[in-house]
Amino acid sequence: MMLLPSIVSGLTLLSSLSPGSSLSVTVFGGSGFTGSRVCKLLVDQGASVTSISKSGSIPKWCQDEEWTSQVEWKSADLLSGDDASIDAAVGKPDAVVSCVGVIGTDPDALLKGNGNANVAAFNSAGRGGKLQRAAYVSVGSEVDACKENWLPEFFKSYFEGKIIAEKAAIDAMGGDAKKVCLVKPTFIYGGTGFGLLPPRVNYEYGSGVEELLMLPPFKILADVTPGLIKVALRPPVCVDSVAAACAKAAMDDSGADLPVLDGTDDINGYSGQPKSTGLTDGLEWSKEQAIKFYDWAKVEVPKAIDAVQSKVDESKK
């Protein structure tokens, strides 16, 4: 008779060790810069993950990584596809994360790529009938505040699209904003390269800038400056932190209200991202190189002087 309690105890332990094993999560924009990292974190936490993107491909940065085999990489065009084809790709997820967004100069493309595409995504997820929570990567409120007097007119379509997408996410949850995590960064850095569209800097550079702008003098200065100057003085956020915040929200089955994460401090605090050390690492590297150069110079410079002196002495003979 002791067997049954032992089995129940074992199953309870197994369940507690694998909290996400039965959770189905669809990531819109899963082949992208942020979305692919969300997929990785969800796989690591035991979720059943589907990536939806226009290409349906595995990103180059992770093509050889084992976790990619545990993701269903599906192709769907959220702007031109009909409801049936999109629904077939999306399935019936328990949670969704959308990292869908575009940047550029065409107002129509900005509105559709940031707004309409997300409307189609969240509507499809809602039609699945199992949706419990959602996360969406939007844009920081301080960036949004620049749209009137600091940015070109066409950029208004970008922000309008983001607002439409936020509403679509909440509508998919039956109008309950507490079941939606809005992740609102200013500037996201990471990866190994630099880019212009979208603007991007690598881990090392971005981490250094983040650590520098986290220093109190820069925080105080950012608080009192206007518009884009304020935004430029705010620390950027690592893509790993954004992805971790999205994954945490998707996996959170506690029933607690999901937060609005506005800016780097909020995102890092929620995701548990460690403090950036790019500046400290860079200074330490410079220090190490200076010590190495000094140690080299102590040995080699006297040798060089002796060699030159020897040549001079020979020329006098």
C-alpha positions in Angstrom: 0.0 0.0 0.0 3.0 2.3 0.3 3.5 2.1 -3.5 0.8 4.6 -4.4 2.0 7.5 -2.2 5.5 6.9 -3.6 4.3 7.1 -7.2 2.3 10.3 -6.4 5.3 11.8 -4.7 7.5 11.0 -7.6 5.1 12.4 -10.1 4.8 15.6 -8.1 8.6 16.0 -8.0 8.8 15.4 -11.7 6.1 18.0 -12.3 8.0 20.5 -10.2 11.2 19.9 -12.0 9.6 20.4 -15.4 7.2 23.3 -15.0 7.0 24.2 -18.7 7.0 20.7 -20.1 3.3 20.8 -21.2 3.2 24.5 -22.1 2.8 25.5 -25.7 4.3 28.8 -26.7 4.3 30.4 -30.1 6.9 33.1 -30.9 6.0 35.6 -33.7 9.2 36.8 -35.3 11.0 33.8 -34.0 13.6 33.9 -36.7 14.6 37.4 -35.8 17.2 39.0 -33.6 15.2 39.0 -30.4 12.6 36.3 -31.2 15.2 33.6 -31.8 16.7 34.2 -28.4 13.2 34.0 -26.8 12.8 30.6 -28.6 16.1 29.4 -27.1 15.2 30.4 -23.5 11.7 28.8 -23.8 13.3 25.5 -25.0 15.7 25.7 -22.1 12.7 25.9 -19.8 11.0 22.9 -21.3 8.3 24.6 -23.3 6.9 23.3 -26.6 8.0 26.1 -28.9 6.8 27.2 -32.4 8.5 30.0 -34.3 6.4 31.9 -36.8 8.2 34.1 -39.3 7.9 35.0 -43.0 11.0 32.9 -43.8 10.4 30.1 -41.4 14.2 29.7 -41.3 16.7 29.1 -38.4 18.8 32.2 -37.9 22.5 32.0 -38.9 23.8 32.7 -35.4 22.3 29.5 -34.0 22.0 27.1 -37.0 24.5 24.6 -35.4 23.0 24.7 -31.9 21.2 21.7 -30.6 18.2 23.5 -29.2 17.0 24.6 -32.6 15.9 21.0 -33.4 13.3 21.3 -30.6 11.6 24.3 -32.2 9.0 24.1 -35.0 10.2 26.6 -37.5 7.1 27.6 -39.5 6.6 30.1 -42.3 3.5 32.4 -42.4 3.0 35.8 -44.0 1.0 37.8 -41.4 0.1 40.5 -43.8 -0.9 38.6 -46.9 -2.0 35.2 -45.5 -5.6 34.4 -44.8 -6.9 33.5 -41.4 -7.0 29.8 -42.2 -3.3 29.6 -43.3 -2.1 31.7 -40.4 -4.2 29.6 -37.9 -2.7 26.4 -39.3 0.8 27.7 -38.6 0.0 29.2 -35.2 -2.0 26.3 -33.7 -3.5 26.6 -30.3 -0.8 28.0 -28.0 -1.1 28.5 -24.3 1.1 31.6 -24.5 2.5 33.8 -27.2 5.4 36.2 -27.6 5.5 38.8 -30.4 8.8 40.3 -31.4 7.4 41.4 -34.8 8.4 44.9 -35.9 9.9 46.8 -38.8 11.9 50.0 -39.2 12.4 52.2 -42.2 11.1 55.3 -43.9 7.9 54.2 -45.6 4.9 55.2 -43.4 2.6 52.5 -44.9 5.2 49.8 -44.3 5.8 51.0 -40.7 2.1 50.9 -39.9 1.5 47.5 -41.4 4.7 45.9 -40.2 4.3 47.0 -36.7 0.5 47.2 -36.4 -1.4 45.0 -38.9 1.0 42.1 -38.7 0.7 42.0 -35.0 -3.1 42.3 -35.2 -3.1 39.2 -37.4 -0.8 37.3 -35.1 -2.6 38.0 -31.8 -6.1 37.5 -33.4 -4.9 34.0 -34.6 -3.6 33.1 -31.2 -6.9 34.2 -29.6 -8.9 32.0 -32.1 -6.9 29.0 -30.8 -9.0 29.1 -27.7 -6.3 28.2 -25.2 -4.4 31.5 -24.8 -3.5 32.3 -21.2 -1.0 35.1 -21.5 1.0 37.2 -24.0 4.1 39.2 -24.2 4.9 41.9 -26.8 8.1 43.8 -27.5 6.9 47.4 -28.0 8.9 50.7 -27.6 9.9 52.8 -24.6 7.6 55.6 -23.6 10.4 58.1 -23.7 11.1 57.2 -27.4 7.4 57.5 -28.1 7.4 61.0 -26.6 9.8 62.1 -29.3 7.4 61.6 -32.1 5.9 65.1 -32.1 8.9 67.4 -32.3 12.0 65.3 -32.5 11.5 62.8 -35.3 10.5 62.9 -39.0 6.8 62.8 -39.8 6.9 59.3 -41.2 8.0 57.9 -37.8 4.5 58.6 -36.4 3.3 55.5 -38.3 5.9 53.4 -36.5 4.5 54.5 -33.1 0.9 54.2 -34.3 1.6 50.6 -35.3 3.1 49.9 -31.9 -0.1 51.2 -30.2 -2.3 49.1 -32.5 -0.2 46.0 -31.6 -0.4 46.6 -27.9 -4.2 46.9 -28.1 -4.4 43.7 -30.2 -2.4 41.8 -27.6 -4.8 43.0 -24.8 -7.8 42.2 -27.0 -6.5 38.6 -27.6 -6.6 38.2 -23.8 -10.3 39.3 -23.7 -9.4 42.9 -22.8 -7.5 41.9 -19.7 -4.3 43.9 -19.7 -3.0 42.1 -16.6 -2.4 39.0 -18.8 -0.1 40.9 -21.2 3.5 41.8 -20.5 4.5 44.8 -22.6 8.3 45.0 -22.9 9.3 48.6 -23.9 13.0 49.1 -24.6 14.7 52.2 -26.0 17.6 50.6 -27.8 18.5 46.9 -28.0 22.1 45.8 -28.4 23.7 42.4 -28.8 25.1 39.9 -31.2 28.4 40.1 -32.9 28.0 42.8 -35.5 26.9 46.4 -36.1 24.0 47.6 -38.3 22.0 50.6 -39.5 18.6 49.3 -40.3 17.7 48.4 -37.7 20.4 50.2 -35.7 22.5 47.7 -33.8 25.7 47.5 -31.9 27.4 44.3 -30.6 27.6 42.9 -27.1 30.9 44.3 -26.1 30.2 47.9 -27.3 26.6 47.9 -26.1 27.5 46.5 -22.7 30.2 49.2 -22.2 27.7 52.0 -23.1 25.0 50.5 -20.8 27.4 50.4 -17.8 28.6 53.9 -18.5 25.1 55.4 -18.8 24.0 53.6 -15.7 26.4 55.8 -13.7 24.5 58.4 -11.5 25.8 61.6 -13.3 24.4 60.3 -16.6 21.1 59.3 -15.0 20.6 62.7 -13.5 21.5 64.4 -16.7 19.1 62.2 -18.7 16.3 63.0 -16.2 16.5 66.8 -16.9 17.2 66.8 -20.7 14.4 66.7 -23.3 13.5 64.5 -26.2 16.0 62.5 -28.1 18.8 63.9 -25.9 17.1 62.2 -23.0 16.8 58.9 -25.0 20.4 59.0 -26.1 21.5 59.3 -22.5 19.4 56.3 -21.3 21.3 53.0 -21.1 20.5 50.5 -23.9 19.3 47.1 -23.0 20.9 43.7 -23.9 18.9 41.5 -26.3 19.3 38.6 -23.8 17.5 40.7 -21.1 14.6 41.5 -23.4 14.3 37.9 -24.5 14.5 36.7 -20.9 11.7 39.1 -19.9 9.5 37.8 -22.7 10.2 34.2 -21.8 9.6 34.7 -18.1 6.2 36.3 -18.8 5.2 33.5 -21.2 6.1 30.9 -18.7 4.6 32.6 -15.6 1.7 30.4 -14.6 1.5 32.0 -11.1 -1.6 34.0 -11.9 0.1 37.2 -10.9 -0.5 40.3 -13.0 2.0 40.6 -15.8 4.0 43.9 -15.8 4.6 46.8 -18.2 8.4 47.0 -18.4 9.3 50.5 -19.6 13.0 51.0 -20.1 16.2 49.2 -19.3 15.9 49.3 -15.5 12.5 47.7 -15.5 13.5 45.0 -18.1 16.7 44.1 -16.3 15.0 44.0 -13.0 12.2 41.6 -14.2 14.5 39.4 -16.2 17.2 39.1 -13.6 19.9 40.2 -16.0 23.2 40.8 -14.3 24.7 44.3 -14.4 26.6 45.0 -17.6 30.3 45.0 -17.2 31.5 46.1 -20.7 33.1 49.3 -19.5 34.8 47.6 -16.5 35.9 44.7 -18.8 37.3 47.1 -21.3 39.3 49.1 -18.7 40.6 45.8 -17.2 41.7 44.6 -20.6 43.4 47.9 -21.3 45.2 47.7 -17.9 46.3 44.1 -18.7 47.6 45.2 -22.1 49.5 48.1 -20.5 51.1 45.8 -18.0 52.1 43.3 -20.7 53.6 46.2 -22.8 55.5 47.5 -19.8 56.9 44.0 -19.0 57.9 43.6 -22.7 59.4 47.1 -22.8 61.5 46.5 -19.7 63.2 43.6 -21.5 63.2 44.6 -25.2 63.9 48.3 -25.0 67.3 47.9 -23.2 68.1 45.2 -25.8 67.3 47.6 -28.6 69.3 50.4 -27.0 72.3 48.1 -26.6 72.0 46.9 -30.2 72.0 50.5 -31.5 74.9 51.5 -29.3 76.8 48.5 -30.5 76.2 49.6 -34.1 77.4 53.1 -33.3 80.5 51.8 -31.6 81.3 49.6 -34.6 80.9 52.5 -37.0 83.6 54.4 -35.0 86.2 51.8 -35.4 
